Amino acid sequence: MAHNQKVKFNIIRPLPAIIPPELPPQARDPSQLKVTKQGSVEPYTLVEGPEAWYGRDYQHNIDQWAITLSETHIAELDAAIERVLANKTITQEGNYLHLINSVTKEDFPLETLGPILKEVQQEVLRGRGFALLRGLPVERWSRQQTLIAYWGIGLHWGNLRRQNEKAHLIGHVKDVGVDSKHQNPTTRIYLTSVAQPWHVDGTDVVGLLCLKTAKSGGKSSLASSVTIHNELLKRDPEIVKTLAGTWYMDRKNEVPEGKLPYYVLPVVHYHEGYLATSFNDTYYQLAATPGRHPGVPPLTDAQVKALAAYREVADSVALDFWLQPGDLQLVHNHTQVHNRSAYEDFEDVDQRRHLLRLWIAPSAEDGAFPLHDSFAELWHSTQPGNRGGIYIEGYTEAIPLEAEVGNKLAT
């Protein structure tokens, strides 16, 4: 498909309100709260399991749970990169790497690293919800080699999803010099150096590979959204009920044809025995800006209270750490939230903070959660392995070597 070819999308339809489950009487007494587990979760119950962790559980023993790649693993990656280039599985044209059709993880074989990547995937999907790989030689690899390696690793975790209106399969997380102070609320914050609030990404699993660190700042934080749910339930179950209701979210001007510039997606979801959370601070406030979207009401007092409580609890249970070049962080968006502190960059453009992002959709066989139909308004589908991402027709999928802003490269 040509890069500028337009394709008709579906017809606009009204967005239904979400009615949260009713609170059972026992939910109002913290001592009477029932305990359940993922796969058999009941609304307004405490969810226990490896996903329900506290920052103190991991804060001081990162070397014990992070995985450092061996020389054998790196040699396998080097060989897989060369195989891709030799087979022309990926070709380069200008700022883009283009893929042949129907690529799979078999196009990027990793004999000893592959099983480890599978274990990592299961830890993220069915275990604590996050993982950290260390030791990717990003300072030795060229940008092309790094992107191919990252793409190939991602194939072992699931299908890669589009991350913006230009169908980029790998995103560049960096200050691109446009709206650096985030004065325009429609600018996606990952393109700036300002602090990113607690949020999830628009896919099941997100990967972040660090290429360069900032001059100062840029601390990463994770928090278990399962733990946050439990703590809020014990504090005030009405907050959780509010989070399970109707929340309007802004698309920040990335609007598929035939769709409204906003959508409805609850923060807390109880669906088919699973608790899933979708928290995106700033998107709710933008959608509710007076006059921006006719038909979107202002945030209620209960919603404002719920957002404040969510931030407070997330801060109190968070795990904080600093990504280093060669670190690859993998996070399950349904059981975790993450953020990043503000940072100051170097003057030298080649030394500035730079991360690469993957959006990944694992299969149901690999452990992907069933999701409520409300996710389909943003995620294109709720089918495991074929959901998540931003789908605006008119662009073919590609991997940019450098970040793009409009028609300009960000260097």
VEXDREN-2710 file (C-alpha; in Angstrom, 1 decimal):
% VEXDREN-2710
k/r/px/py/pz
1/MET/0.0/0.0/0.0
2/ALA/1.4/3.4/-0.9
3/HIS/2.4/5.7/2.0
4/ASN/-0.2/8.2/1.2
5/GLN/-3.1/5.9/0.0
6/LYS/-6.4/6.6/1.8
7/VAL/-8.7/3.8/2.9
8/LYS/-12.3/4.2/4.1
9/PHE/-12.8/3.3/7.8
10/ASN/-15.9/2.3/9.6
11/ILE/-18.9/4.6/10.3
12/ILE/-19.0/6.7/13.5
13/ARG/-21.3/5.2/16.1
14/PRO/-22.3/6.5/19.6
15/LEU/-20.1/5.5/22.5
16/PRO/-22.0/3.7/25.2
17/ALA/-21.7/4.6/28.9
18/ILE/-20.1/2.0/31.2
19/ILE/-22.2/0.9/34.2
20/PRO/-19.9/-0.4/37.0
21/PRO/-20.8/-3.5/39.0
22/GLU/-22.8/-2.8/42.1
23/LEU/-20.8/-2.8/45.4
24/PRO/-21.7/-5.8/47.6
25/PRO/-22.4/-4.9/51.2
26/GLN/-19.3/-6.7/52.5
27/ALA/-17.1/-4.5/50.2
28/ARG/-17.7/-1.6/52.5
29/ASP/-16.0/-3.3/55.4
30/PRO/-12.2/-3.9/54.8
31/SER/-12.2/-6.8/57.3
32/GLN/-14.9/-8.6/55.2
33/LEU/-13.2/-8.2/51.8
34/LYS/-13.0/-11.5/49.8
35/VAL/-9.7/-12.6/48.3
36/THR/-9.5/-13.9/44.7
37/LYS/-6.9/-14.5/42.0
38/GLN/-6.5/-13.7/38.3
39/GLY/-8.6/-16.1/36.3
40/SER/-11.3/-16.1/39.0
41/VAL/-11.5/-12.5/40.1
42/GLU/-14.8/-11.2/41.4
43/PRO/-15.6/-7.5/41.4
44/TYR/-14.5/-5.5/44.4
45/THR/-12.3/-8.3/45.9
46/LEU/-8.7/-8.2/46.9
47/VAL/-6.7/-9.8/44.2
48/GLU/-3.7/-11.7/45.4
49/GLY/-0.8/-13.3/43.4
50/PRO/2.6/-12.4/42.0
51/GLU/1.2/-9.3/40.2
52/ALA/0.2/-7.7/43.6
53/TRP/3.7/-6.6/44.6
54/TYR/5.0/-3.6/46.5
55/GLY/8.1/-1.6/45.5
56/ARG/9.9/-2.6/48.7
57/ASP/9.7/-6.2/47.4
58/TYR/12.2/-5.4/44.6
59/GLN/13.7/-2.0/45.3
60/HIS/17.0/-3.2/46.8
61/ASN/17.6/-6.5/44.9
62/ILE/17.4/-5.6/41.3
63/ASP/20.4/-7.7/40.4
64/GLN/18.6/-10.8/41.7
65/TRP/15.5/-10.4/39.4
66/ALA/17.1/-8.7/36.4
67/ILE/18.5/-11.0/33.6
68/THR/22.0/-10.2/32.2
69/LEU/22.6/-11.6/28.7
70/SER/25.6/-13.8/28.2
71/GLU/28.2/-13.7/25.5
72/THR/26.5/-16.7/23.9
73/HIS/23.2/-14.8/23.8
74/ILE/24.9/-11.7/22.2
75/ALA/26.6/-13.9/19.6
76/GLU/23.2/-15.4/18.7
77/LEU/21.7/-11.9/18.3
78/ASP/24.7/-10.9/16.0
79/ALA/24.1/-14.0/13.9
80/ALA/20.4/-13.4/13.7
81/ILE/20.9/-9.8/12.6
82/GLU/23.2/-10.9/9.8
83/ARG/20.7/-13.6/8.7
84/VAL/18.0/-10.9/8.4
85/LEU/20.2/-8.7/6.3
86/ALA/21.4/-11.5/4.1
87/ASN/17.9/-12.8/3.5
88/LYS/16.6/-9.2/2.9
89/THR/13.9/-9.9/5.4
90/ILE/14.3/-6.2/6.2
91/THR/15.5/-3.6/3.7
92/GLN/16.4/0.1/4.3
93/GLU/15.1/3.0/2.3
94/GLY/15.9/6.5/3.6
95/ASN/14.8/6.8/7.3
96/TYR/12.8/3.5/7.1
97/LEU/13.4/-0.2/7.6
98/HIS/10.8/-2.1/5.6
99/LEU/9.7/-5.7/6.3
100/ILE/8.8/-8.5/4.0
101/ASN/5.3/-9.9/4.6
102/SER/4.5/-12.7/7.1
103/VAL/7.7/-12.5/9.3
104/THR/7.7/-14.7/12.4
105/LYS/10.2/-15.5/15.2
106/GLU/11.5/-18.3/13.0
107/ASP/13.0/-15.5/10.8
108/PHE/15.0/-14.5/13.9
109/PRO/16.2/-17.8/15.4
110/LEU/17.7/-17.7/18.9
111/GLU/18.6/-21.2/20.1
112/THR/19.6/-20.5/23.7
113/LEU/18.2/-17.0/24.2
114/GLY/14.8/-17.9/22.7
115/PRO/13.7/-20.1/25.7
116/ILE/14.8/-17.3/28.1
117/LEU/12.7/-14.8/26.2
118/LYS/9.8/-17.2/26.6
119/GLU/10.3/-17.3/30.4
120/VAL/10.5/-13.6/30.5
121/GLN/7.2/-13.4/28.5
122/GLN/5.5/-15.7/31.0
123/GLU/6.9/-13.7/34.0
124/VAL/5.3/-10.6/32.5
125/LEU/2.0/-12.1/31.5
126/ARG/1.4/-14.6/34.3
127/GLY/3.9/-13.6/37.0
128/ARG/4.8/-10.3/38.6
129/GLY/4.1/-8.3/35.4
130/PHE/7.4/-6.8/34.5
131/ALA/11.0/-7.9/33.7
132/LEU/14.4/-6.4/32.9
133/LEU/17.0/-7.7/30.4
134/ARG/20.5/-6.2/30.6
135/GLY/23.5/-6.2/28.4
136/LEU/22.3/-5.6/24.9
137/PRO/25.4/-4.1/23.1
138/VAL/23.6/-1.0/21.8
139/GLU/26.9/1.1/22.0
140/ARG/28.6/-1.4/19.6
141/TRP/25.7/-2.0/17.3
142/SER/24.7/0.5/14.5
143/ARG/21.3/2.0/14.7
144/GLN/20.2/-0.5/12.0
145/GLN/21.5/-3.5/13.9
146/THR/19.9/-2.3/17.1
147/LEU/16.5/-1.9/15.5
148/ILE/16.7/-5.3/13.8
149/ALA/17.8/-7.0/17.1
150/TYR/15.0/-5.3/19.0
151/TRP/12.4/-6.2/16.3
152/GLY/13.6/-9.8/16.3
153/ILE/13.4/-10.1/20.1
154/GLY/9.9/-8.6/20.0
155/LEU/8.8/-11.3/17.6
156/HIS/9.5/-13.9/20.3
157/TRP/7.0/-12.1/22.6
158/GLY/4.1/-11.6/20.2
159/ASN/2.9/-9.5/17.3
160/LEU/4.2/-6.0/17.0
161/ARG/1.7/-3.2/16.9
162/ARG/1.6/0.3/15.3
163/GLN/2.5/3.1/17.7
164/ASN/1.3/6.2/16.0
165/GLU/-0.6/7.6/13.0
166/LYS/2.4/6.8/10.7
167/ALA/2.4/3.1/11.5
168/HIS/5.8/2.9/13.2
169/LEU/6.5/-0.5/14.7
170/ILE/9.3/0.8/16.9
171/GLY/8.9/4.2/18.5
172/HIS/11.6/6.7/19.6
173/VAL/11.2/8.0/23.1
174/LYS/13.1/11.2/23.2
175/ASP/12.8/15.0/23.4
176/VAL/12.4/15.8/19.7
177/GLY/12.6/19.6/20.2
178/VAL/9.0/20.3/19.4
179/ASP/6.9/21.6/22.3
180/SER/9.6/20.5/24.7
181/LYS/7.9/22.0/27.7
182/HIS/4.6/20.4/26.7
183/GLN/2.6/23.6/26.5
184/ASN/0.3/21.9/23.9
185/PRO/-1.7/19.2/25.8
186/THR/-2.2/17.2/22.5
187/THR/1.5/16.6/22.2
188/ARG/2.3/13.0/23.2
189/ILE/4.6/13.4/26.3
190/TYR/7.1/10.8/25.3
191/LEU/8.3/13.3/22.6
192/THR/9.3/15.8/25.4
193/SER/11.5/15.9/28.5
194/VAL/8.8/16.7/30.9
195/ALA/7.6/14.2/33.5
196/GLN/5.3/11.5/32.3
197/PRO/2.5/10.8/34.8
198/TRP/1.3/7.3/35.7
199/HIS/0.0/5.6/32.6
200/VAL/-0.3/2.5/30.5
201/ASP/0.5/2.1/26.8
202/GLY/-2.0/1.2/24.1
203/THR/-1.2/-2.5/23.9
204/ASP/-0.9/-5.6/26.1
205/VAL/2.8/-5.4/26.7
206/VAL/5.3/-2.5/26.2
207/GLY/9.1/-2.8/25.8
208/LEU/11.5/0.0/26.4
209/LEU/15.2/-0.3/25.3
210/CYS/17.6/2.3/26.6
211/LEU/20.2/3.7/24.1
212/LYS/21.3/6.8/26.0
213/THR/20.6/8.3/29.4
214/ALA/20.0/12.0/30.2
215/LYS/22.4/14.5/31.7
216/SER/20.2/14.4/34.8
217/GLY/16.7/13.0/35.7
218/GLY/14.7/10.5/33.7
219/LYS/14.1/8.1/36.6
220/SER/11.8/5.2/35.7
221/SER/9.0/4.0/38.0
222/LEU/6.7/1.0/38.0
223/ALA/3.7/0.2/40.2
224/SER/1.4/-2.8/40.4
225/SER/-2.1/-1.7/39.4
226/VAL/-3.3/-4.8/41.2
227/THR/-1.8/-3.5/44.4
228/ILE/-3.2/-0.1/43.8
229/HIS/-6.6/-1.6/43.2
230/ASN/-6.4/-3.5/46.5
231/GLU/-5.2/-0.5/48.5
232/LEU/-7.9/1.7/47.1
233/LEU/-10.5/-0.9/47.8
234/LYS/-9.5/-1.1/51.4
235/ARG/-9.4/2.7/51.7
236/ASP/-12.8/3.5/50.0
237/PRO/-14.6/1.0/47.6
238/GLU/-16.5/3.9/46.1
239/ILE/-13.3/5.1/44.5
240/VAL/-12.9/1.7/42.8
241/LYS/-16.5/1.8/41.7
242/THR/-15.9/5.3/40.2
243/LEU/-12.8/3.9/38.4
244/ALA/-14.9/1.1/36.9
245/GLY/-17.4/3.5/35.4
246/THR/-17.4/5.8/32.3
247/TRP/-14.2/7.6/31.6
248/TYR/-13.8/9.7/28.4
249/MET/-10.3/9.8/26.9
250/ASP/-8.8/12.0/24.3
251/ARG/-7.1/10.6/21.2
252/LYS/-4.7/13.6/21.1
253/ASN/-5.6/14.2/17.4
254/GLU/-4.7/10.7/16.2
255/VAL/-8.2/9.9/15.0
256/PRO/-8.9/7.0/12.7
257/GLU/-11.4/7.8/9.9
258/GLY/-14.9/7.2/11.0
259/LYS/-14.0/7.5/14.7
260/LEU/-14.7/10.2/17.3
261/PRO/-11.7/12.2/18.6
262/TYR/-12.3/10.6/22.0
263/TYR/-13.4/7.2/23.3
264/VAL/-14.8/5.6/26.5
265/LEU/-12.6/3.3/28.5
266/PRO/-12.9/2.5/32.2
267/VAL/-9.8/2.6/34.4
268/VAL/-10.7/-0.7/36.3
269/HIS/-12.1/-3.7/34.4
270/TYR/-13.6/-6.9/35.8
271/HIS/-14.0/-9.2/32.9
272/GLU/-14.2/-13.0/32.6
273/GLY/-12.4/-13.5/35.9
274/TYR/-9.6/-11.0/35.3
275/LEU/-8.8/-7.6/36.8
276/ALA/-7.3/-5.3/34.1
277/THR/-6.4/-1.6/34.6
278/SER/-6.1/1.1/32.0
279/PHE/-4.9/4.3/33.6
280/ASN/-3.9/7.3/31.5
281/ASP/-3.5/10.5/33.5
282/THR/-3.9/13.8/31.4
283/TYR/-6.0/12.0/28.7
284/TYR/-9.1/12.3/30.9
285/GLN/-8.5/15.9/31.7
286/LEU/-7.9/16.8/28.0
287/ALA/-11.1/15.1/26.8
288/ALA/-13.1/17.0/29.5
289/THR/-11.6/20.4/28.6
290/PRO/-14.6/22.8/28.2
291/GLY/-15.5/23.2/24.5
292/ARG/-13.0/20.7/23.2
293/HIS/-15.5/17.8/22.6
294/PRO/-19.3/18.5/22.6
295/GLY/-20.9/15.8/24.5
296/VAL/-18.0/15.0/26.8
297/PRO/-19.0/16.1/30.3
298/PRO/-16.5/17.7/32.8
299/LEU/-14.9/15.4/35.3
300/THR/-17.1/14.8/38.3
301/ASP/-15.9/15.5/41.9
302/ALA/-15.8/11.7/42.4
303/GLN/-13.5/11.3/39.3
304/VAL/-11.2/14.1/40.4
305/LYS/-10.9/12.4/43.9
306/ALA/-10.3/9.0/42.3
307/LEU/-7.5/10.3/40.1
308/ALA/-5.8/12.0/43.1
309/ALA/-6.1/8.8/45.2
310/TYR/-4.8/6.7/42.4
311/ARG/-1.7/8.9/42.0
312/GLU/-1.1/8.9/45.8
313/VAL/-1.3/5.2/46.2
314/ALA/0.8/4.5/43.0
315/ASP/3.6/6.8/44.4
316/SER/3.5/5.0/47.8
317/VAL/3.9/1.4/46.3
318/ALA/6.2/2.2/43.4
319/LEU/9.5/0.6/42.4
320/ASP/12.0/3.3/41.2
321/PHE/15.1/2.6/39.1
322/TRP/17.4/4.0/36.4
323/LEU/17.6/2.4/33.0
324/GLN/21.1/2.1/31.6
325/PRO/22.2/1.7/28.0
326/GLY/21.5/-1.8/26.9
327/ASP/18.6/-2.3/29.4
328/LEU/15.3/-3.6/28.1
329/GLN/12.3/-3.2/30.3
330/LEU/9.2/-5.2/29.6
331/VAL/5.8/-4.4/31.2
332/HIS/2.3/-5.9/31.2
333/ASN/0.0/-2.9/30.8
334/HIS/-3.0/-4.7/32.3
335/THR/-1.4/-5.3/35.7
336/GLN/1.2/-2.5/35.9
337/VAL/1.4/1.3/35.5
338/HIS/4.6/3.2/34.8
339/ASN/6.0/6.8/34.7
340/ARG/9.2/8.7/34.2
341/SER/10.5/11.8/35.9
342/ALA/11.5/15.0/34.0
343/TYR/15.0/15.2/32.7
344/GLU/17.7/17.6/31.4
345/ASP/19.5/16.6/28.3
346/PHE/23.1/17.1/27.0
347/GLU/23.8/19.8/24.5
348/ASP/25.4/17.2/22.2
349/VAL/22.5/15.7/20.1
350/ASP/24.3/12.4/19.9
351/GLN/24.4/12.0/23.7
352/ARG/20.8/12.9/24.5
353/ARG/18.4/10.5/26.3
354/HIS/16.9/8.0/23.8
355/LEU/14.8/4.9/24.3
356/LEU/13.2/2.6/21.8
357/ARG/9.7/1.3/22.4
358/LEU/7.8/-1.8/21.3
359/TRP/4.1/-2.4/21.5
360/ILE/3.4/-6.2/21.7
361/ALA/0.3/-8.3/21.4
362/PRO/0.8/-11.8/22.7
363/SER/-1.5/-14.7/21.8
364/ALA/-4.1/-16.2/24.0
365/GLU/-2.0/-19.4/24.1
366/ASP/0.8/-17.3/25.6
367/GLY/-1.4/-15.9/28.3
368/ALA/-3.1/-12.8/26.9
369/PHE/-6.0/-11.6/29.0
370/PRO/-9.6/-11.6/27.7
371/LEU/-10.6/-8.0/27.4
372/HIS/-14.0/-6.2/27.6
373/ASP/-15.5/-4.9/24.3
374/SER/-14.8/-1.3/25.4
375/PHE/-11.2/-1.9/24.5
376/ALA/-12.1/-2.4/20.8
377/GLU/-12.9/1.3/20.4
378/LEU/-9.2/2.2/20.8
379/TRP/-7.5/-1.2/20.2
380/HIS/-9.1/-2.0/16.9
381/SER/-10.0/-5.5/18.3
382/THR/-10.1/-7.5/21.5
383/GLN/-8.7/-10.6/19.8
384/PRO/-5.5/-11.7/21.5
385/GLY/-2.5/-11.3/19.2
386/ASN/-4.4/-8.8/17.0
387/ARG/-5.2/-6.0/19.3
388/GLY/-3.7/-2.7/20.5
389/GLY/-1.9/0.0/18.6
390/ILE/-3.0/3.0/16.7
391/TYR/-4.6/2.2/13.3
392/ILE/-5.0/5.1/11.0
393/GLU/-5.0/3.9/7.4
394/GLY/-2.8/5.4/4.8
395/TYR/0.6/4.2/5.9
396/THR/2.5/0.9/5.6
397/GLU/4.1/-0.5/8.7
398/ALA/7.8/0.5/8.9
399/ILE/10.6/1.0/11.5
400/PRO/12.1/4.5/11.5
401/LEU/15.9/4.8/12.1
402/GLU/15.3/8.2/13.7
403/ALA/12.3/9.9/15.3
404/GLU/10.0/11.8/13.1
405/VAL/7.8/14.8/13.8
406/GLY/5.4/15.5/11.0
407/ASN/7.5/15.4/7.8
408/LYS/10.8/16.3/9.6
409/LEU/13.4/14.1/11.2
410/ALA/14.2/14.8/14.9
411/THR/17.9/14.7/15.4
END
